[in-house]
Amino acid sequence: MVKHFSPNENATRDAAILVKILKRLSSLERNALLRFYVDGETKESIGAALGFDERTFRALRLSTKAAFVEQTGQKR
């Protein structure tokens, strides 16, 4: 029997996976992503404040997204 997840179960599972991924990052990397996605800061202001160049910040975003997609099978 195949179990179908409700939207709430999917959201809870996805949030738990995201927390695990974020915990593996350094505090600087985690701070950069939270400032970008949660606080809505620009990548330029984050780069200036935390010392990330555009390429490094883009790589961080892409690798974090790839880890999420790999573990959930979902594209976001």
N, C-alpha and C positions, 0 to 999 in steps of 0.2 A: 504494500500500500504506500502510495506517495503522499507525503505530508505537504500540504499547501500552506504557506505562511501568510498570515494576515499582514496588512500594511504596518501595523504596530510592531509585530514580531520582526519584520524586515528592518524597520527603523531602529529597533533596539539592537538587533544583531549588527547592523552597519555601524552604529555608534560605538559599540564595543570593539569592533575591528579597528575603527578609526583611532580610538584611544590607544590601542596596542601599538599601532603604527606611529602615532605621535610620541609615545613613550620611548621608542627606539631612537628618536632624533635627539640631537644635542639641544640644550635649553635655548641656544641662540637660533637654531633652525626652527624649533617649535615656536619661539617668540615671533620670528619673521612670518611664518605661515598664519599664526593667529592674528597678527596685526593686519595682514593682507585680507584674509577671508572673513574674520569676525569684526575687526574694527574698521575695515574698508580703507585702510591707508594705501597710498599708491606705492608701487614697487620702487619708484625713485626715492620717495621719502624713507622707506624701509632700508633701501640700499645705503642711503646717506647716513642714517642713524646707526645701522648695524654693521656696515662695512661690506655689504654684498655687492658684487658687480652684477650687471644684468644677466650675464650668462650663468653665473652661479645660482642666482635666485630662480631663474627659469628651470635649471636642472633640478633644483630642490623641489619645485612644484611638480615637475613632470615625474620624478622618481617616486614622490609620495602618492601621486595619483595612480601611477602604475602599480604600486604595492596594494592600493585599495582595490583596484580593478582585479588584480590577480587573486586576492583573497575573497572577494565577493562575487566575481564574475559579472559585475555591473560596470557600465560606463557612466561616468558622471560628468 
